């Protein structure tokens, strides 16, 4: 099986004249350790059903496609109809053929493994979930997602013809951003293959909880404070969340939230000069009295007594 190189791809997407090739291969690209290019489908000749636009059985490059026209993605075990804006990822190991259906719009970029070499990108390409997942990476996009993806490709098209000395570093950043958008669209199972459903929910809950801290100033306020608020954010019923957390941690949702609030309250009482009212407000309590009652039930001391005791210990 022949391998389609990066250079051959660029040639195949032009009529082969030197002028057109120089437009496709920006000045200096040969001196980049890894190769990269970006294309706009509206500027390429459309092909018929008998001759697919991208018929390469084996490629020496990775490819990220943003397709907005109707088409079909064919894999050995499945055919996927594309009827709305979609993001598609392919690798040198992907047996994939794309069949355009009518007028095509969209953009795509191609790059070699060297372009995202770990020393340049900080990632190991084949270890990224988007490129090792057993599911076919074809993701339909919402209007908001499509707008964001198109903006990234537009930036790529503008940057690749710029004179900016570090444009390939910027193009790498755009490419990695597209990878992360794709990975967010992957199913949770694919992103966390070794986690049970309960473990995933627990992990997501803890992440949501911890992202609210630490509090850096009295104007900062936590957004999630009740079990229902967390359940709504995680799109699960509050009873299910409580069951999951109790089985995973031995504590209820409310107990976990309360424990983290007390931990932050102690830190603020010990290490800041905020008033107790400011601490109460930042932690989401409606008033000082409510916070004082909560804190005493958890620590057996009022907030003021806790602070005074800590201060006296520091002076002894």
C-alpha positions in Angstrom: 0.0 0.0 0.0 1.5 3.3 -1.0 1.9 6.2 1.4 0.7 9.6 0.5 3.3 12.1 1.7 2.6 15.6 2.9 4.2 17.1 -0.3 2.2 14.7 -2.5 -1.0 15.8 -0.8 -0.2 19.5 -1.4 0.5 18.7 -5.1 -2.7 16.7 -5.5 -4.7 19.7 -4.2 -3.3 22.0 -6.9 -3.0 21.7 -10.7 0.8 21.4 -10.2 2.1 24.7 -11.4 4.9 26.3 -9.5 2.9 29.4 -8.7 0.1 27.5 -7.2 2.4 25.2 -5.2 4.2 28.2 -3.7 0.9 29.5 -2.6 0.1 26.1 -0.9 3.5 25.8 0.6 4.4 29.0 2.4 8.0 30.3 2.3 10.1 28.6 4.8 7.9 25.5 5.4 10.7 23.2 4.2 12.8 24.4 7.0 10.2 23.5 9.7 11.0 20.2 11.4 7.4 19.3 11.0 5.1 20.2 8.1 1.8 21.9 8.3 -0.7 23.4 5.8 -4.3 24.6 5.8 -6.8 24.5 3.0 -10.2 26.0 2.2 -12.6 23.7 0.4 -14.3 26.5 -1.5 -10.9 27.1 -3.2 -10.5 23.5 -4.3 -12.0 21.8 -7.3 -15.0 19.7 -6.4 -14.9 16.1 -7.4 -17.6 13.6 -8.4 -18.9 10.5 -6.7 -16.7 8.3 -8.9 -13.6 10.1 -7.8 -13.6 11.0 -4.1 -11.9 14.2 -2.9 -9.7 12.4 -0.4 -9.1 8.8 -1.6 -5.9 8.2 0.3 -5.9 4.7 1.9 -2.7 5.4 3.8 -1.4 8.8 4.7 1.9 10.1 6.1 0.0 12.9 7.8 -2.7 13.8 10.4 -5.7 15.7 9.3 -8.4 17.8 11.0 -11.4 18.5 8.8 -14.1 21.1 9.4 -16.9 20.2 6.9 -20.1 22.3 6.4 -21.5 20.7 3.3 -23.2 17.3 2.9 -20.9 14.4 2.5 -20.2 10.9 3.6 -17.3 9.5 5.7 -16.6 5.8 4.9 -14.7 3.5 7.3 -14.2 -0.2 6.8 -17.0 -1.0 9.3 -19.3 2.0 9.0 -20.5 4.8 6.8 -21.3 8.1 8.5 -23.6 10.6 6.8 -22.5 14.2 7.4 -25.5 16.6 7.2 -24.4 19.4 9.5 -21.2 21.2 10.4 -18.8 18.5 11.6 -15.3 18.1 12.9 -13.4 15.0 11.7 -10.0 13.7 12.8 -7.9 11.3 10.8 -4.4 9.8 11.3 -1.8 7.9 9.2 -3.5 4.7 10.5 -7.0 5.7 9.7 -8.5 3.8 6.7 -10.9 6.5 5.7 -12.5 7.9 2.5 -14.5 11.1 2.2 -17.2 11.4 -0.5 -18.5 14.9 -1.1 -22.1 15.3 -2.1 -22.8 18.5 -4.0 -21.2 21.8 -3.2 -18.7 21.6 -0.4 -17.7 24.3 2.1 -15.3 24.1 5.0 -11.6 24.0 5.8 -9.0 21.4 6.8 -5.5 21.3 8.0 -2.8 18.6 7.5 0.3 18.1 9.5 3.0 15.5 10.1 3.9 13.9 13.5 7.0 16.1 13.6 4.9 19.2 13.5 3.5 18.3 17.0 6.6 16.7 18.3 6.6 16.6 22.1 9.6 19.0 22.3 7.6 21.6 20.4 4.0 21.0 21.4 4.3 19.4 24.8 2.0 16.5 23.7 2.5 12.9 22.6 0.4 12.8 19.5 -0.6 9.1 19.5 -1.4 9.2 23.2 -4.1 11.8 22.8 -7.6 10.3 23.2 -8.8 11.8 20.0 -6.2 9.8 18.0 -6.3 6.5 20.0 -10.0 6.2 20.5 -11.8 3.1 19.0 -14.7 5.3 18.1 -14.7 7.1 14.7 -13.8 10.7 15.4 -16.7 12.4 13.5 -18.4 15.0 15.6 -21.5 17.1 14.7 -21.1 20.7 15.9 -23.6 23.1 17.4 -23.9 26.5 15.9 -21.7 28.0 18.6 -19.1 25.2 18.3 -19.0 25.6 14.5 -18.5 29.4 14.8 -15.6 28.8 17.2 -14.0 26.1 14.9 -14.3 28.3 11.8 -12.7 31.2 13.6 -9.7 29.0 14.5 -9.3 27.9 10.8 -9.7 31.4 9.6 -6.8 32.4 12.0 -4.8 29.5 10.6 -5.3 30.7 7.0 -4.4 34.2 7.9 -1.3 33.2 10.0 0.2 30.8 7.5 0.7 33.6 5.0 2.0 36.1 7.6 5.6 37.2 8.1 5.5 36.5 11.8 8.7 34.8 12.9 6.9 32.5 15.3 3.9 31.7 13.2 4.4 28.0 13.3 4.3 28.1 17.1 1.0 29.9 16.8 -0.3 27.4 14.2 0.7 24.6 16.6 -1.4 26.2 19.3 -4.4 26.5 17.0 -4.0 22.8 16.0 -3.9 21.7 19.7 -7.0 23.9 20.4 -8.9 22.0 17.7 -7.7 18.7 19.2 -9.1 19.7 22.6 -12.4 20.8 21.1 -12.6 17.3 19.5 -11.7 15.6 22.8 -14.4 17.5 24.6 -16.9 16.1 22.1 -15.8 12.5 22.7 -18.0 10.3 24.8 -17.1 10.3 28.5 -16.5 6.6 28.3 -13.8 7.1 25.6 -12.1 9.8 27.7 -12.1 7.8 30.9 -12.0 4.2 29.7 -10.7 2.8 33.1 -13.3 4.6 35.3 -16.6 3.2 36.3 -19.7 5.5 35.9 -19.7 6.1 39.7 -16.0 7.0 39.7 -16.5 9.4 36.8 -19.4 11.2 38.5 -17.4 11.4 41.7 -14.4 12.8 39.9 -16.5 15.4 38.1 -18.2 16.4 41.4 -14.9 16.9 43.2 -13.5 18.9 40.3 -16.5 21.2 40.3 -16.2 21.6 44.1 -12.5 22.3 44.1 -12.6 24.7 41.1 -14.4 27.3 43.4 -11.4 27.6 45.7 -9.2 29.1 47.0 -11.0 32.5 47.5 -8.6 35.3 46.9 -10.6 38.4 47.8 -13.9 39.3 49.5 -15.5 40.1 46.1 -15.1 36.5 45.0 -18.1 34.3 45.7 -18.7 30.6 45.2 -21.4 29.8 42.7 -22.3 26.2 43.8 -23.2 25.5 47.5 -26.1 23.0 47.6 -26.4 19.4 46.5 -29.1 20.4 44.0 -26.9 23.0 42.4 -24.1 20.5 41.9 -26.6 17.8 40.6 -28.0 20.3 38.1 -24.5 21.2 36.9 -23.7 17.5 36.4 -27.1 16.9 34.7 -28.0 14.1 37.2 -30.8 13.8 39.8 -29.8 14.9 43.2 -30.7 11.5 44.7 -28.5 9.8 42.2 -25.6 12.1 43.0 -26.0 11.5 46.7 -26.0 7.7 46.1 -22.9 7.8 44.0 -21.0 9.9 46.4 -22.0 7.9 49.4 -20.9 4.7 47.8 -17.6 6.2 46.5 -16.6 8.3 49.6 -18.9 7.2 52.4 -20.2 10.7 52.7 -23.3 12.5 51.4 -23.2 15.3 48.9 -24.0 17.8 51.7 -21.3 16.4 54.0 -18.7 16.8 51.3 -19.7 20.3 50.5 -19.9 21.3 54.1 -16.4 19.8 54.8 -14.9 21.8 52.0 -16.7 25.0 53.1 -15.3 24.6 56.7 -11.8 24.0 55.3 -11.9 27.2 53.4 -13.6 29.1 56.2 -10.8 28.0 58.6 -8.1 29.1 56.1 -9.7 32.5 55.7 -10.1 33.1 59.4 -6.5 32.1 60.0 -4.7 33.8 57.1 -6.7 36.8 56.1 -8.0 40.0 57.8 -11.4 39.7 56.2 -14.3 40.3 58.5 -16.5 37.3 59.4 -19.3 38.9 57.5 -17.1 39.1 54.3 -16.1 35.4 54.8 -19.8 34.4 55.2 -20.8 36.3 52.0 -17.9 34.8 49.9 -18.9 31.3 51.0 -22.4 31.8 49.9 -24.2 32.2 53.2 -27.2 34.6 53.3 -26.1 36.3 56.5 -23.6 36.3 59.3 -25.8 34.4 61.7 -26.4 31.5 59.3 -22.6 31.2 58.8 -21.8 31.3 62.5 -24.4 28.6 63.2 -23.0 26.4 60.4 -19.4 26.9 61.5 -20.1 26.2 65.2 -22.0 23.0 64.3 -19.0 21.8 62.3 -16.2 22.9 64.7 -17.8 23.4 68.1 -16.5 27.0 68.0 -17.9 30.2 66.7 -15.9 31.9 63.9 -14.8 34.6 66.2 -13.8 32.2 68.9 -11.9 30.1 66.4 -10.0 33.2 65.1 -9.2 34.4 68.7 -8.0 31.0 69.7 -5.7 30.7 66.7 -4.3 34.2 67.3 -3.6 33.4 71.0 -1.8 30.2 70.1 0.4 32.2 67.6 1.4 34.6 70.3 2.3 31.9 72.9 
